[in-house]
Amino acid sequence: MVEIELPAGITPADVQEISAQLADRMDKLHRAYGGRGLTIDRIEIDEPAIAPAGVPA
């Protein structure tokens, strides 16, 4: 698992581009050390809550 932080307000296209660049670099490193290549299983985007959610009493 790889976890990165991105600036608030980033566009989905920017996330896709950054993810593709990161995956390409990791794949090249993996292959340089004798691996057969990497694949992305899934991408999850978590956004922090703006305000804590209250719990009803």
Residue frames as a rotation matrix with the C-alpha (Angstrom) as fourth column:
MET 1
0.586 0.810 0.000 0.00
0.810 -0.586 0.000 0.00
0.000 0.000 -1.000 0.00
VAL 2
-0.671 -0.697 0.253 1.19
0.702 -0.707 -0.088 3.49
0.241 0.118 0.963 -0.85
GLU 3
0.457 0.802 -0.385 -0.34
0.876 -0.482 0.036 6.50
-0.156 -0.353 -0.922 0.82
ILE 4
-0.676 -0.643 0.359 0.22
0.698 -0.716 0.030 10.06
0.238 0.271 0.933 -0.36
GLU 5
0.031 0.651 -0.759 -1.21
0.622 -0.606 -0.495 13.42
-0.782 -0.457 -0.424 0.59
LEU 6
-0.439 -0.064 0.896 -2.44
0.835 -0.399 0.380 15.78
0.333 0.915 0.228 -2.10
PRO 7
-0.995 0.040 -0.095 -3.46
-0.001 -0.926 -0.378 19.43
-0.103 -0.376 0.921 -1.79
ALA 8
-0.248 0.967 -0.058 -7.09
0.434 0.058 -0.899 20.29
-0.866 -0.248 -0.434 -1.16
GLY 9
0.413 0.559 -0.719 -9.06
-0.355 -0.628 -0.692 21.16
-0.839 0.541 -0.061 -4.26
ILE 10
-0.705 -0.699 -0.123 -7.01
-0.417 0.268 0.868 19.00
-0.574 0.663 -0.481 -6.61
THR 11
0.124 0.778 -0.616 -8.92
-0.985 0.020 -0.173 17.92
-0.122 0.628 0.768 -9.71
PRO 12
0.674 0.177 0.717 -9.66
-0.183 0.981 -0.070 14.28
-0.716 -0.084 0.693 -10.55
ALA 13
0.928 -0.374 -0.004 -7.54
0.059 0.155 -0.986 14.69
0.369 0.914 0.166 -13.69
ASP 14
0.212 -0.881 0.422 -4.59
-0.814 -0.398 -0.422 15.82
0.540 -0.254 -0.802 -11.56
VAL 15
0.247 -0.060 0.967 -5.05
-0.755 0.613 0.231 12.82
-0.607 -0.788 0.107 -9.23
GLN 16
0.929 0.138 0.343 -5.07
0.093 0.810 -0.579 10.52
-0.357 0.570 0.740 -12.23
GLU 17
0.708 -0.706 0.032 -1.91
-0.211 -0.254 -0.944 12.10
0.674 0.661 -0.328 -13.66
ILE 18
0.051 -0.692 0.720 -0.03
-0.982 -0.165 -0.089 11.97
0.181 -0.703 -0.688 -10.36
SER 19
0.478 0.203 0.855 -1.13
-0.488 0.870 0.066 8.36
-0.730 -0.449 0.515 -9.81
ALA 20
0.991 -0.099 0.091 0.04
0.130 0.526 -0.840 7.37
0.035 0.845 0.534 -13.29
GLN 21
0.415 -0.890 0.187 3.44
-0.539 -0.406 -0.738 9.04
0.733 0.206 -0.648 -12.81
LEU 22
0.047 -0.361 0.932 3.92
-0.976 0.184 0.120 7.41
-0.215 -0.914 -0.343 -9.42
ALA 23
0.727 0.291 0.622 2.92
-0.206 0.956 -0.207 3.99
-0.655 0.023 0.755 -10.73
ASP 24
0.902 -0.424 -0.080 5.30
-0.020 0.144 -0.989 4.34
0.431 0.894 0.121 -13.68
ARG 25
0.144 -0.896 0.420 8.23
-0.810 -0.350 -0.470 5.26
0.568 -0.273 -0.776 -11.42
MET 26
0.126 -0.046 0.991 7.53
-0.817 0.562 0.130 2.40
-0.563 -0.826 0.033 -9.00
ASP 27
0.933 0.245 0.264 7.18
-0.049 0.812 -0.581 -0.04
-0.356 0.530 0.770 -11.89
LYS 28
0.662 -0.743 -0.097 10.52
-0.277 -0.122 -0.953 1.03
0.696 0.658 -0.287 -13.37
LEU 29
-0.072 -0.674 0.735 12.22
-0.984 -0.075 -0.165 0.65
0.166 -0.735 -0.657 -9.99
HIS 30
0.447 0.332 0.831 10.68
-0.540 0.840 -0.045 -2.79
-0.713 -0.429 0.555 -9.49
ARG 31
0.997 -0.064 0.037 11.84
0.066 0.553 -0.831 -3.92
0.033 0.831 0.556 -12.94
ALA 32
0.405 -0.905 0.129 15.34
-0.652 -0.385 -0.653 -2.50
0.641 0.180 -0.746 -12.34
TYR 33
-0.290 -0.482 0.827 15.67
-0.933 0.334 -0.132 -4.89
-0.213 -0.810 -0.546 -9.39
GLY 34
-0.965 -0.234 -0.120 14.55
-0.261 0.902 0.343 -7.89
0.028 0.362 -0.932 -11.42
GLY 35
-0.398 0.891 0.217 10.79
-0.036 0.222 -0.974 -7.71
-0.917 -0.395 -0.057 -10.96
ARG 36
-0.654 0.243 0.716 8.28
0.740 0.399 0.541 -8.34
-0.154 0.884 -0.441 -13.71
GLY 37
-0.722 0.369 0.585 6.34
0.016 -0.837 0.547 -5.15
0.691 0.405 0.599 -13.19
LEU 38
-0.852 0.454 -0.263 3.64
0.261 -0.069 -0.963 -3.74
-0.455 -0.889 -0.059 -10.97
THR 39
-0.472 0.778 0.415 -0.05
0.463 -0.182 0.868 -3.09
0.750 0.601 -0.274 -11.46
ILE 40
-0.840 0.327 0.434 -2.52
-0.533 -0.649 -0.543 -0.85
0.104 -0.687 0.719 -9.65
ASP 41
-0.786 0.594 -0.171 -5.25
0.613 0.786 -0.084 -2.88
0.085 -0.171 -0.982 -8.00
ARG 42
0.381 0.907 0.182 -7.34
0.841 -0.421 0.338 0.13
0.383 0.024 -0.923 -6.96
ILE 43
-0.757 -0.488 0.436 -7.14
0.269 -0.839 -0.472 3.76
0.596 -0.240 0.766 -5.95
GLU 44
0.214 0.796 -0.566 -8.96
0.950 -0.035 0.310 5.00
0.227 -0.605 -0.764 -2.87
ILE 45
-0.524 -0.299 0.797 -9.47
0.176 -0.954 -0.242 8.67
0.833 0.013 0.553 -2.16
ASP 46
0.089 0.488 -0.868 -10.19
0.985 0.084 0.148 9.64
0.145 -0.869 -0.473 1.43
GLU 47
-0.279 -0.101 0.955 -11.15
0.126 -0.990 -0.068 13.19
0.952 0.102 0.288 2.30
PRO 48
-0.873 -0.065 -0.483 -11.21
0.483 0.024 -0.875 14.43
0.069 -0.998 0.011 5.89
ALA 49
0.176 0.982 -0.062 -14.52
0.961 -0.158 0.228 15.57
0.215 -0.100 -0.972 7.30
ILE 50
-0.145 -0.160 0.976 -14.98
0.187 -0.973 -0.132 19.35
0.971 0.164 0.172 7.41
ALA 51
-0.234 0.134 0.963 -16.47
-0.899 -0.406 -0.162 19.13
0.369 -0.904 0.216 10.91
PRO 52
-0.989 -0.124 0.086 -16.83
-0.149 0.891 -0.428 16.23
-0.024 -0.436 -0.899 13.30
ALA 53
-0.307 0.921 -0.239 -20.15
-0.192 0.186 0.964 14.45
0.932 0.342 0.120 12.90
GLY 54
-0.454 0.231 0.861 -22.30
-0.889 -0.176 -0.422 14.47
0.055 -0.957 0.285 16.01
VAL 55
-0.847 0.226 -0.480 -23.68
0.204 0.974 0.098 11.32
0.490 -0.015 -0.871 17.50
PRO 56
-0.038 0.910 0.413 -27.38
-0.447 -0.385 0.807 11.51
0.894 -0.154 0.421 18.37
ALA 57
-0.750 -0.226 0.622 -28.13
-0.657 0.145 -0.740 10.96
0.077 -0.963 -0.257 22.06
